[in-house]
Amino acid sequence: MAKIERVELLMVDLKPKVKRVDAIQSFVSQETPIVRITDVDGMTGTGYSYTIGTGGHSVMALLARTLAPALIGREAFEIERIWRDLLFLTHATSVGAITSIALAAIDTALWDLKCRRLGQPLHLMAGGAQPAIPLYTTEGGWLHLESEALVEDALRAKADGFGGCKLKVGRPIHEDVARIFAVRDAVGAGFEIFTDANQAFHVDEAIRRARAYEPLDIGWFEEPLTADDIEGHRRLSDHTSIPIAVGESLYSHLHFREYLERHACSVVQVDAGRVGGITPWLKVAHMAEAFNIAVSPHFLMELHVSLCAAVPNARWVEYIPQLDAITGKGMKIENGRAVPSDEPGLGIAWDFDAIERMTVDGSRSLISA
């Protein structure tokens, strides 16, 4: 082991390659905090997290003023201990998105550093349960797209060996049904169609829509209600045969415990960038396994491919390219399945020259011993 000597902080702002619109918002920016942690032997680990366009500077301020200085002199391998100490250090602002996103950037950097020092890839260090994970695509299912575009993208994904696609819902119910039907009619049986409401509905509307979607053989109904409405999700689960998926808007592993204990979901979409990093992500995945529930994480495919390969109950990786502008090569795909990298570390081929060019003015900090 070696003590942490230096922490470098910066943020890049990545613009989506395609227009992304769902039931409640349109994405125009992806702020990406990046943390580089270096130990006394000169070994460096790189971690990251993200926002969808707001709050990034608040994350960077929390990192620079509070969290990063607390890392100096700590043993880098004590990842669990550091994660708990930092969570306690920020207990007055936990649980919340800003804190969890900041913790995620540090935690992923520590895991990267540990894997690099030991010369092992993340998917083996974290468990080594699966060689590859099925992919579904979201990138062609946005709410502003018309049925013809949805069908074209779904057929392309099927031809590429993907196992499914996701369609955003939130238009008038007859329009949603027509759009889903058009895709189902085109792809046939055996190709999964997932739906995502992005927390747009109240319970009564979600129950009504779920019943309308049921004849179309939907793989899951994602974020039908606000994330804090656990009782509403339980009621909905009791009223439909469609699996209910939650998790991208939960910022603590303890919130997942409540959902699982109350049988309020049947798919867990824990996001390492939002739940506080790899350390709590693994806690959620193993907790879900104890309830015989699958993990299909939200976003961050470049990181989640390795985490999904690490646990036995991961079912899907979501295909939304995120890091192409700041990486030298993308995630490996074989026969429509995501394959984790065998390179030591997180398995992300960072392009540090590109990161340097794209660093947001005023976001850089350096904390050292």
Secondary structure, DSSP 8 states (H G I E B T S, - for coil): --BEEEEEEEEEEE--SS-EE-SS-EE--EEEEEEEEEETTS-EEEEE---SSSSHHHHHHHIIIIIGGGGTTSBTT-HHHHHHHHHHHTGGG-SSHHHHHHHHHHHHHHHHHHHHHHT-BHHHHTT---S-EEEEE-TT--TTS-HHHHHHHHHHHHHTT--EEEEE--S-HHHHHHHHHHHHHHH-TTSEEEEE-TT---HHHHHHHHHHHGGG--S-EE--S-TT-HHHHHHHHHH-SS-EEE-TT---HHHHHHHHHTT--SEE---HHHHTSHHHHHHHHHHHHHTT-EE---S-HHHHHHHHHHSTTB--EEE----GGGBSS--EEETTEEE---SSBSS--B-HHHHHHHB-TT--EEEE-
